[in-house]
Amino acid sequence: MSARLDTLISWNADWSGLRVAVLGLSVTGFSVADTLAELGAEVLVVTETAPAEYARLLPIIGVELSEGPLDAAPASLVDFGADVVVASPGFPPHHPVVEWARASGIAVWGDIELAWRVRDKVVRPDGTPADWVLITGTNGKTTTTQLTATMLVAGGLRAAPCGNIGVPILDAVRDPAGFDVLVVELSSHQLWYLGLQSGIDQVSPYASVCLNLAEDHLEWHGSFEAYRAAKAQVYDRTRVACVYNKSDIATREMVENADVVEGCRAIGFDLGVPGPSDLGVVDGILVDRAFLDERRTSALELTTLDDLAAAGLTAPHVVANILAAAALARSLDVAPADIRDALQTFRLDPHRIEVVAVAEGITWVDDSKATNPHAAASSLAAYPGAVWVLGGVLKGVDITELVAERGPAVKAAIVIGEERTEITAAFARHAPAIPVFEVDGAHTEDVMTEVVALAADVARDGDVVLLAPAAASFDQFTSYSDRGRRFAAAVHQWIGRDAGDNDDRPSAPHGSG
């Protein structure tokens, strides 16, 4: 079978009769099943529970569904006799079905490998498929993906953000309009599956970046070493530019150890003065010293911090993302003027250091997307001395270092979520002088109302209340977006309260410090 799989490196190859089991039926799983059905493969979707919106479509596209427990490979999957298993990113390496498939000698792919194999469904006028730009990192992936695509479009290229950003890459590959460049956000989960590639035509991006590296998703990967190894996959076989963070030695080491195409350049970025082959900041000006002939003596201006301030883009980690995106865009010959134009209209997505209100001298900031300590540290660097709202599902990550480094500088901490004990203990040990308040939150609808009331009691004119949880949201909320929306709603409810209610706000149930 491996010989046949080696021939399946084009949309126009003969996929008919290939027996493929698809694990999971989320948006990614359905895009995989739909693509394979269109190719003529025989497809079985295996999932614990099937969302009704997708389940009703499977018979229409000619795909079978097996629904039930997956604590072991179900009989329906074993009897199916799959040639390939394509796993959705939510299935970790230690999942019983993934382990069964690998032990059985069945090829295991992710959606990214499948998309690469069929990337020529829609080609450019010269007959070649779209170039791929790959973006990963512990934090900043989505913003950088959006920035890069926006810059490319401003430069006259047909570009689409896709992948982990929410638009399945297989939908982008099959879009009849076609693209010059696909800007692909990759999670560590997707990159782990890319590490299983063994065919003759493996993913080879035009340019790639790992923005940063910090502990995250350890429950999925099993260890930080495995997580780091997955992230490093982003650079393999890069053809033109490996972009790395000069302030994060791990990303530089990834580039140094990557197996790239001969002639590929290493391009650095950070907030300091850039050297040749770098992008950076000089006297408030973002500059490129990488993509010009006179890079040893000259630099090209991209934009200024003053211009970025007008768009709310001056937080240090956002400026770093802009530099990374600019490096990727410049590798594709986008002019500095086009990058400047793109930034003038670019706005961050909701729940990313979003100022939701300023009232009574208090600034309320929603960074619910800060779902790990590294992201929260960036937020706290942008808003030192804030009233910090944090907590949730820690995903196996130790939050002690974050509290030790940033906790002593905050005005107060309001801890939410089910895993509060580790956080309060860290404050007691490393920031004992800081007031710490816990919100039990037995009912989701009450959590943010109590958070905002507590924060309003603590905050004074000129203070910032910062929601930067450093944790996932699924213990109390449906998503980080739900958490952020509820925070903003509670803020606006507090702002709109009747003047006569000002003295009726609940006081802190308890605190330490």
C-alpha positions, 0 to 999 in steps of 0.5 A, a space after each residue: 500500500 505504501 507504493 500506492 500512497 506515494 503516487 497520491 501526490 496530486 488532485 489528479 491522481 487516482 484516489 478511487 477505492 482508497 479506504 480512508 478512516 477519518 477520526 473526528 467530525 468537527 470542522 476539520 474532520 468534515 473538510 477531510 471527509 468531504 475532500 476524500 469523497 470528492 476524490 472518489 475514496 471510500 470514507 468512514 468517519 469515526 467519532 464519539 459524537 457527531 454534530 447534527 449539522 455534519 452528520 446529516 450531510 455525510 450520507 449526501 456526500 456518500 460517507 459512512 459514519 461510526 459513532 460511539 466510544 473510542 476507548 479502543 478501536 471500534 469494530 466498525 473501524 477494524 472491519 473497515 480495513 483502512 488504507 489510511 487514517 486521517 486524524 483531526 488535530 484533537 486526537 493526541 498521540 496517546 489516543 487509543 485509536 491513533 496508537 492502534 492505527 500506528 501499531 497496525 501499520 496503517 498510514 496516519 495523516 493529518 489534514 495538512 498532509 492531505 491538503 499538500 498532496 492535493 494542493 494542485 486542484 486549483 493552480 495559478 496562471 503559470 500552472 503551479 499551485 499556491 505557495 504556502 507560508 507556515 506560521 506557528 508559535 505558542 502565542 500570536 499565531 492567529 494575529 500574525 497569520 491575519 497580518 501576513 495575509 493582509 500585507 500580501 493582499 495589499 501587495 497585490 497577491 491573492 492570499 488566504 489565511 487558513 488552517 488552525 485560524 478557523 478556515 480548514 486548509 482543505 477548503 482553501 485548497 479547493 476554492 475555485 477562485 484560487 490563490 497565489 499564497 496560502 498563509 497557514 496557521 499551524 497548531 502544535 497538534 497539526 505539526 505533530 502529525 506532519 512529523 509522521 510524513 514519509 512520502 516522496 513529496 512532503 510539505 515544503 513551504 515558501 517561508 515559515 516562522 515559529 514566533 515563540 516557544 513556552 510551555 503549553 498543551 503538555 497534556 496533549 504532547 506528554 512533555 515540553 520536549 515533545 511539544 518543542 519538537 512538534 513546533 520545530 517541524 514548521 521549518 523543515 524543507 522551507 525553501 526561501 525564508 525561515 523567520 525566527 525570534 531573536 529574543 527566543 533562543 529556542 526558535 533560533 535553534 530550531 532554524 539551525 537544526 532544520 533540514 531546509 532547501 539549499 539557499 534558504 535564508 534565516 531572517 531574525 526579528 525582535 524589538 531591538 536594533 536589527 543587524 543585517 538579515 533582520 527586522 527590528 526597531 530603530 528610534 521608533 521606526 520599524 525597519 527591514 535590513 533583510 530584504 534589500 541589497 545594501 542591507 549591511 549599510 541601509 534599512 527600509 522603513 516599514 512603519 512607525 510606532 506612532 502610526 501603529 498607536 493610531 491603530 491600537 497596535 503598540 503592545 510589545 508582543 503585537 509589534 513583534 508579530 507585525 515584524 514577523 509578518 512583515 518578514 514573511 511578506 517581504 520574502 514574497 516581495 511585498 513593498 514596504 509601502 504596501 506593508 505600511 498601507 496594510 497596517 493602517 487599516 488592520 485591527 486586532 480580533 476581539 479578545 486580544 488585548 481589546 479595550 472594552 471600556 474606559 469609565 470612571 478612570 478605569 480601563 477594562 481590557 479583554 485578553 481572554 485569548 491569553 490562554 497560557 502563561 506566556 501570552 499572559 506575561 505579554 499582556 502584563 508587560 503591556 499593562 504593568 500594575 493592572 488588576 489581574 483577572 486569571 485562572 481556568 484550565 491550566 493544561 498541565 502547565 506550571 503557573 508558578 514562574 509567571 506569578 513569581 515574575 509578574 505577580 509582585 507588580 500587579 495591584 491585585 489578583 482575582 482568580 477564577 476557574 476550577 484550578 484556583 489552588 495552584 494559583 493562590 498558592 503561587 501568590 502566597 509564596 511569591 507575591 504575598 503582599 498582593 491582595 488575592 480574591 477568589 471567585 467560586 463561580 458555581 454558575 457561569 452566568 455569575 462569574 464575570 459579574 462578581 469579577 467586575 464587582 471585585 475589580 471595581 472595588 479595587 481599581 482606582 482612577 488611572 488603573 487597568 483591569 486586565 483579563 489575561 487568564 493564562 489558562 483555557 476556559 472550558 471549565 466554566 465557559 464554552 470558549 475563550 470568546 465566550 469568556 471574553 464576551 461575558 467579561 465585556 458584558 459584565 463591564 458594560 452592565 457595571 458601567 450602566 448601573 444606576 447611580 443609586 446602586 454604587 454602594 451596593 456592589 459586593 465586597 471581596 469574599 476573602 483575600 490574602 496578602 
